[in-house]
Amino acid sequence: MKKFKMHKQLYFQVVMSIFIGILLGHFYPQLAIKMKPLGDGFIKLIRMMIAPIIFTTVVTGIASMKDIKEVGRIGIKALIYFEVVTTFALLIGLAVANFYHPGAGLNIDIHSLDSKSIANYTTQTATFDTVDFLLNIIPDTLVNAFAKGDILPVLLISILFGFGILHGGEKLKSFVTLFDQLSTVLFSIVGFIMKVAPIGAFGAMAYTVGAYGIHTLVALSRLLADVYITSLLFIFIVLGLIARISKFSLWSFLKYIKEELLIVLGTSSSEAVLPRMISKLEKLGCGKTVVGLVLPAGYTFNLDGTSIYLTIATLFIAQALNIDLSIGQQLTIIAVLLLTSKGAAAVTGGGFIVLAATLSSMHTIPVEGVVLLLGVDRFMAEARSLTNLIGNGVATIVIAKWEGDFDSNAAKKALEG
């Protein structure tokens, strides 16, 4: 009963913090902008825990297995799933943007756009390369991966370390117990940090509304509506159908992670709840190895919300500049985005850089059109992050079920609270 009340208390505190942040941002924007360090500080606290939690979770998961081939099987299944679902996300974004026409009627003159405001993003497109992205998965040193906190290099080291312990046999089994105990300590620390989640959500939301203003929502409301409607359609139709086929309730899962969804809504960052999602999915009955491999990898390879945003944003710019795209050109954009979107989580401002890189490679839509999105990008970040989070949660459950590594009894207890 006490645990139930604590969960309710955090849920209520985050809701109220987001609401107060919106009010402060609207009525006292200058003061609200000064709240930014609260949101940034909370996200930094969480990010410092991500690398060690991924490491201990993956190492104990792999080291506890009997067969090394299991890791490869899980990885292949995950990558196939990611590609199929990401393609659906891109296609549904394309369909809704063609039907709804969010940029129609704006009639923007390309020469009136201020390209200086996106100079920081376009400069980085020169170094945004698929080969570089793949090479960056390999860290310069073991310590460097943890110092930077990049998910994929940490995941690579964790897998190799887990294989090393597994290959060592019984004489290294004591490491499994040690890392398992360390994992318990790390999750306890995350529990302490989550107590300040309402403050982080308040600071991030107050800054967003104060810096960009409610008026920007009105000016580009069609674009925002398009992104949010498409995200909802994807979640409840595509992911809902996947959940139904896999024999679990999407709605029950959403209620189970409602606190994480609110924190993401407030902070616009799905990374802010990655440690909590690892813990919750394990309690839901997903095997530790599956959770440790699929969820972190999904943060780079399964960005459903980002894929939706990139498709709609591309068509929005084309429509706003009165550029007609043929079906062939639109499908080419989808093919390019399937590759470029994989690097969106690896760099700061990833969505903008990927979009700029895609437009630059296509030579069909002027890259300067990205300027049109600057005012409302932060408000679309919530939709992207929420969809990414839900998509990766569903992916982990589905692959756990495919592997026969899902405890239905544990799931029932977790969903019943």
C-alpha positions in Angstrom: 0.0 0.0 0.0 2.8 2.3 0.9 4.6 1.6 -2.4 1.4 2.3 -4.3 1.1 5.7 -2.6 4.7 6.6 -3.4 4.1 5.8 -7.1 0.9 7.9 -7.1 2.8 10.7 -5.4 5.5 10.9 -8.0 3.0 10.7 -10.8 1.0 13.6 -9.3 4.1 15.7 -8.6 5.4 15.3 -12.2 1.9 16.3 -13.6 1.7 19.4 -11.4 5.3 20.3 -12.2 4.7 20.2 -15.9 1.5 22.3 -15.5 3.3 24.9 -13.3 6.2 25.0 -15.8 3.8 25.8 -18.6 2.1 28.6 -16.6 5.4 30.2 -15.6 6.7 30.0 -19.2 3.6 31.7 -20.5 3.2 34.5 -18.0 6.8 35.1 -16.9 8.9 34.0 -19.9 12.1 35.8 -18.7 12.0 34.1 -15.3 11.1 30.7 -16.9 14.1 30.8 -19.2 16.3 30.9 -16.1 14.8 27.5 -15.0 16.7 25.7 -17.8 19.5 24.5 -15.5 17.0 22.5 -13.4 16.0 20.4 -16.4 19.6 20.1 -17.7 20.8 19.1 -14.3 18.3 16.3 -13.9 19.1 14.9 -17.4 22.8 15.0 -16.6 22.2 13.1 -13.3 20.4 10.4 -15.2 22.9 10.3 -18.1 25.8 9.7 -15.7 24.1 6.5 -14.6 23.3 5.1 -18.1 26.7 3.8 -19.1 27.4 1.8 -15.8 23.8 0.4 -15.7 24.0 -0.8 -19.3 27.4 -2.3 -18.6 26.3 -4.2 -15.5 23.0 -5.3 -17.0 24.5 -6.6 -20.2 27.5 -8.3 -18.6 25.4 -10.2 -16.0 22.9 -11.1 -18.7 25.4 -12.6 -21.1 27.6 -14.1 -18.5 24.6 -16.0 -17.1 23.8 -17.6 -20.4 24.9 -21.1 -21.5 25.3 -20.4 -25.3 27.1 -17.5 -26.9 25.0 -18.0 -30.1 22.0 -16.7 -28.1 23.4 -13.1 -28.2 23.8 -13.2 -32.0 20.3 -14.6 -32.4 18.8 -11.9 -30.2 20.8 -9.2 -32.1 19.7 -10.4 -35.5 16.0 -10.6 -34.5 16.2 -7.1 -33.0 17.8 -5.5 -36.1 15.2 -7.1 -38.4 12.4 -5.9 -36.2 13.9 -2.4 -35.9 14.2 -2.1 -39.7 10.7 -3.3 -40.4 9.0 -1.1 -37.8 11.1 2.0 -38.7 10.0 1.5 -42.3 6.3 1.5 -41.2 7.0 4.7 -39.2 8.5 6.4 -42.2 5.6 5.3 -44.5 2.9 6.3 -42.1 4.5 9.8 -41.8 4.6 10.0 -45.6 1.0 9.1 -45.9 -0.3 11.5 -43.3 1.8 14.4 -44.6 0.5 13.8 -48.2 -3.1 13.7 -46.9 -2.9 16.5 -44.4 -0.5 18.9 -46.3 0.8 20.7 -43.2 2.9 23.2 -45.2 0.3 24.0 -47.9 -0.6 27.7 -48.2 2.5 29.1 -46.5 4.1 30.1 -49.8 7.5 30.8 -48.4 10.1 32.5 -50.6 13.4 30.6 -50.2 15.3 33.9 -50.5 13.6 35.3 -47.4 15.0 32.5 -45.1 17.9 33.3 -42.8 20.3 30.4 -43.3 22.7 31.8 -40.7 20.4 30.5 -37.9 21.1 26.9 -39.0 24.8 27.3 -39.7 25.7 25.2 -36.7 23.6 22.3 -38.1 24.7 22.5 -41.7 28.3 22.7 -40.7 28.0 19.3 -39.0 26.4 17.7 -42.0 29.8 17.7 -43.6 31.0 15.2 -41.0 27.8 13.3 -40.8 28.7 10.0 -42.6 27.4 6.5 -42.2 31.0 5.0 -42.2 32.1 7.5 -39.5 29.0 6.5 -37.5 29.9 2.8 -37.7 33.5 3.5 -36.8 32.5 5.6 -33.8 30.9 2.6 -32.3 34.4 1.4 -31.5 35.8 3.6 -28.7 39.4 4.8 -28.7 39.9 3.3 -25.2 37.7 1.3 -22.8 37.6 4.3 -20.4 36.8 6.7 -23.3 33.4 5.0 -23.9 32.3 5.5 -20.4 33.7 9.0 -20.2 31.6 10.1 -23.3 28.6 8.1 -22.2 27.7 7.1 -25.8 25.3 4.1 -25.7 26.7 1.9 -28.6 30.4 1.9 -27.6 29.4 1.0 -24.0 27.1 -1.7 -25.4 30.0 -3.1 -27.5 32.3 -3.2 -24.5 29.6 -4.8 -22.4 29.0 -7.6 -24.9 32.7 -8.3 -25.2 33.2 -8.2 -21.4 30.2 -10.6 -21.0 31.7 -13.0 -23.6 35.0 -12.9 -21.8 33.5 -13.9 -18.5 31.3 -16.6 -20.2 34.4 -18.0 -22.0 36.3 -18.1 -18.7 33.9 -20.6 -17.2 33.4 -21.4 -13.6 36.6 -19.6 -12.3 35.1 -16.2 -13.4 31.6 -16.9 -12.1 32.3 -14.7 -9.0 32.3 -11.7 -11.4 28.6 -12.3 -12.2 27.6 -12.0 -8.6 29.8 -8.9 -8.2 28.3 -7.1 -11.2 24.8 -8.2 -10.1 25.3 -6.6 -6.7 26.8 -3.5 -8.3 23.7 -3.3 -10.6 21.5 -3.3 -7.5 23.4 -0.4 -6.0 23.2 1.6 -9.3 19.4 1.2 -9.5 19.1 2.3 -5.9 21.0 5.5 -6.9 18.6 6.0 -9.8 15.7 5.7 -7.3 17.3 8.6 -5.3 17.7 10.7 -8.5 14.1 10.1 -9.5 12.9 11.9 -6.4 13.9 15.2 -8.1 12.2 14.3 -11.4 9.4 16.8 -10.8 12.0 19.6 -10.4 13.7 18.5 -13.7 10.3 18.3 -15.5 9.3 21.8 -14.2 12.6 23.4 -15.3 12.6 21.9 -18.8 9.0 22.7 -19.5 9.2 26.2 -18.1 12.3 26.9 -20.3 10.6 25.5 -23.5 7.5 27.6 -23.2 9.3 30.7 -22.0 12.0 30.5 -24.8 9.7 29.7 -27.7 6.3 30.9 -26.6 2.8 29.6 -27.0 2.4 31.8 -30.1 4.8 29.5 -32.1 2.3 26.7 -31.5 -0.4 28.7 -33.2 1.7 29.8 -36.1 2.7 26.2 -37.1 -0.2 24.4 -35.5 -0.9 22.3 -38.7 2.7 20.9 -38.6 2.5 20.1 -34.9 -1.0 18.5 -35.3 0.4 16.4 -38.1 3.3 15.1 -36.1 1.2 14.4 -33.0 -1.6 12.7 -34.9 0.8 10.6 -36.9 2.6 9.6 -33.7 -0.7 8.5 -32.1 -1.7 6.6 -35.2 1.6 4.8 -35.2 1.4 4.0 -31.5 -2.2 2.7 -31.4 -2.4 1.1 -34.8 1.1 -0.2 -35.7 2.4 -0.8 -32.2 -1.1 -1.8 -31.0 -1.3 -4.5 -33.8 2.2 -5.7 -32.9 1.2 -6.0 -29.2 -2.0 -7.8 -30.1 -0.1 -10.3 -32.3 2.4 -10.8 -29.5 -0.5 -11.3 -27.0 0.0 -8.5 -24.6 -2.0 -5.3 -23.9 -0.5 -2.1 -25.2 -2.8 0.0 -23.0 -1.8 -2.0 -19.9 1.9 -1.4 -20.8 1.3 2.3 -21.3 -0.3 2.5 -17.8 2.6 0.6 -16.4 5.1 3.2 -17.7 2.9 6.3 -17.2 5.5 7.9 -14.8 8.2 7.5 -17.4 6.0 8.9 -20.1 5.3 12.0 -18.0 9.0 12.5 -17.3 9.8 12.3 -21.0 7.0 14.7 -21.8 8.5 17.2 -19.3 12.1 16.8 -20.3 11.8 16.0 -24.0 14.4 13.3 -23.5 13.8 9.5 -23.6 17.3 9.0 -22.2 16.0 10.5 -18.9 14.1 7.3 -18.2 16.4 4.6 -19.8 17.7 3.2 -16.4 14.1 3.1 -15.1 12.9 1.4 -18.3 15.6 -1.3 -17.9 14.4 -2.0 -14.4 10.7 -1.9 -15.2 11.0 -4.2 -18.2 13.0 -6.8 -16.1 10.2 -6.6 -13.5 7.7 -7.0 -16.3 9.2 -10.5 -17.0 11.6 -9.7 -19.9 14.9 -11.6 -19.6 17.9 -9.5 -18.5 19.9 -10.4 -21.6 17.1 -9.3 -23.9 16.5 -6.1 -22.0 20.3 -5.3 -21.9 20.8 -5.8 -25.6 17.5 -4.7 -27.2 16.6 -1.6 -25.2 20.0 0.3 -25.5 20.4 -0.7 -29.2 16.8 0.5 -29.8 17.8 4.0 -28.7 20.0 4.3 -31.8 18.4 1.8 -34.3 14.7 2.0 -33.5 13.8 5.7 -33.5 10.2 5.4 -34.6 9.2 8.9 -33.4 12.3 10.5 -35.0 11.5 8.7 -38.3 8.0 10.1 -38.3 9.3 13.6 -37.6 11.9 13.4 -40.4 9.4 12.3 -43.0 6.8 14.9 -42.1 9.4 17.7 -41.7 10.8 17.0 -45.2 7.4 17.1 -46.9 6.4 20.2 -44.8 9.4 22.1 -46.1 8.7 21.0 -49.7 5.0 22.1 -49.4 5.9 25.4 -47.7 8.3 26.2 -50.5 5.8 25.0 -53.2 8.1 22.2 -54.4 6.1 19.3 -55.9 7.7 15.9 -55.1 6.8 12.9 -57.2 6.1 9.5 -55.6 9.5 8.3 -56.8 11.2 11.2 -55.1 9.3 10.6 -51.9 10.2 6.9 -51.8 13.8 7.9 -52.5 13.7 10.1 -49.4 12.3 7.2 -47.4 15.2 5.0 -48.6 17.8 7.7 -47.6 16.1 8.3 -44.2 16.3 4.5 -43.4 20.1 4.9 -43.5 20.6 8.5 -42.1 18.1 8.2 -39.3 20.3 5.6 -37.6 22.7 8.3 -36.6 20.1 10.7 -35.2 20.8 9.8 -31.5 24.5 9.9 -31.8 25.0 13.7 -32.2 23.7 16.8 -30.5 20.7 18.2 -32.4 20.6 14.9 -34.3 17.2 15.4 -35.8 18.2 18.6 -37.4 21.5 17.3 -38.6 20.0 14.2 -40.1 17.3 16.3 -41.8 19.9 18.7 -43.2 22.1 15.9 -44.4 19.2 14.2 -46.1 18.1 17.4 -47.9 21.7 18.0 -48.9 22.1 14.6 -50.4 18.8 14.8 -52.3 19.4 18.2 -54.0 15.6 18.5 -54.4 14.6 20.6 -51.4 16.9 23.6 -50.3 18.5 22.8 -47.0 17.7 26.4 -45.9 14.1 25.3 -45.4 15.1 23.7 -42.1 14.9 27.2 -40.7 11.1 26.9 -40.8 11.3 24.3 -38.1 13.5 26.1 -35.5 10.6 27.7 -33.6 8.5 24.5 -33.0 11.2 21.8 -33.0 11.3 21.7 -29.2 7.5 21.2 -29.0 7.8 18.3 -31.5 10.6 16.8 -29.4 8.0 15.5 -26.9 6.2 13.5 -29.6 9.4 12.1 -31.0 10.7 11.1 -27.5 7.5 9.6 -26.3 7.0 7.5 -29.5 10.7 6.4 -29.4 10.3 5.3 -25.8 7.0 3.3 -26.3 8.4 1.8 -29.5 11.5 0.5 -27.8 9.5 -0.8 -24.8 7.3 -2.8 -27.2 10.3 -4.0 -29.2 11.9 -5.4 -26.0 8.7 -7.3 -24.9 8.2 -8.7 -28.4 11.7 -10.0 -28.8 11.6 -11.4 -25.2 8.5 -13.3 -26.2 10.1 -14.5 -29.5 13.1 -15.8 -27.5 10.8 -17.6 -24.9 12.5 -15.4 -22.3 9.3 -13.7 -20.9 7.8 -14.5 -17.5 4.0 -14.1 -17.8 3.5 -14.5 -14.1 5.9 -11.7 -13.4 4.2 -9.5 -16.0 0.8 -10.1 -14.4 2.1 -9.1 -10.9 3.8 -6.0 -12.3 0.8 -4.8 -14.3 -1.5 -5.4 -11.3 0.8 -3.2 -9.2 
